[in-house]
């Protein structure tokens, strides 16, 4: 028995070493750097971060929350169509289209959206060529709206896969019984399906939130100045001033925002489990 346990430890040792070197150590070092100066504890870095970038922090939270709300609506709608639609051809087309962003890196998505959403970009040029608007009527979607569009489009495949997978794992007998009793598709979705897939939905949204908070290419390439997202501020502090302390303080704020959202999700999940127990 002890020999088997030792073999298991040796098997997981390489993975544990990689996680420790490339995740745990940088995380602990950044947290330490955010609250220390010459080895002494201090809040000066956090004070400076809030003094200089409080608007960007609020901007980041708003952008992420709006993106997550739109992401939830769209991913649930697509997953519901795939699960409940009787038209298999529509399901096949949706199944192909929504998976496309899954294989595209964020930096490529940002460059694509930059050329697509600009005032003279592909979208506006297509509208002008089709006669739907004149060149004077075109507007740029670069900025906060472009950041939201890019985040939602890029994360849509990931969240829809998780949600549609959870829907597909449900017992079909419940849906058939509801249909036999005359329930509409909307009532089936909100009354039967969504309550049962809430944990998977929460996981998809929390992971998408963490991803959006960590992306640098989208606010750098699609943003149009200030305010901007925290990730761009962190890069600016390091590239322009070599100020790792304030950059790590901004990172600590990002950790706290993600931790707060994760705590809220876990709290609600435990409360729901307690209510159904």
HELIX and SHEET records of a PDB file:
HELIX    1   1 UNK A    2  UNK A   19  1                                  18    
HELIX    2   2 UNK A   20  UNK A   24  3                                   5    
HELIX    3   3 UNK A   25  UNK A   34  1                                  10    
HELIX    4   4 UNK A   44  UNK A   84  1                                  41    
HELIX    5   5 UNK A   88  UNK A   97  1                                  10    
HELIX    6   6 UNK A  100  UNK A  103  5                                   4    
HELIX    7   7 UNK A  106  UNK A  117  1                                  12    
HELIX    8   8 UNK A  122  UNK A  129  1                                   8    
HELIX    9   9 UNK A  135  UNK A  137  5                                   3    
HELIX   10  10 UNK A  144  UNK A  168  1                                  25    
HELIX   11  11 UNK A  172  UNK A  180  1                                   9    
HELIX   12  12 UNK A  185  UNK A  188  1                                   4    
HELIX   13  13 UNK A  189  UNK A  193  3                                   5    
HELIX   14  14 UNK A  194  UNK A  214  1                                  21    
HELIX   15  15 UNK A  217  UNK A  222  1                                   6    
HELIX   16  16 UNK A  230  UNK A  236  1                                   7    
HELIX   17  17 UNK A  237  UNK A  241  3                                   5    
HELIX   18  18 UNK A  244  UNK A  276  1                                  33    
SHEET    1   A 2 UNK A  36  UNK A  37  0                                        
SHEET    2   A 2 UNK A  40  UNK A  41 -1                                        
END                                                                             
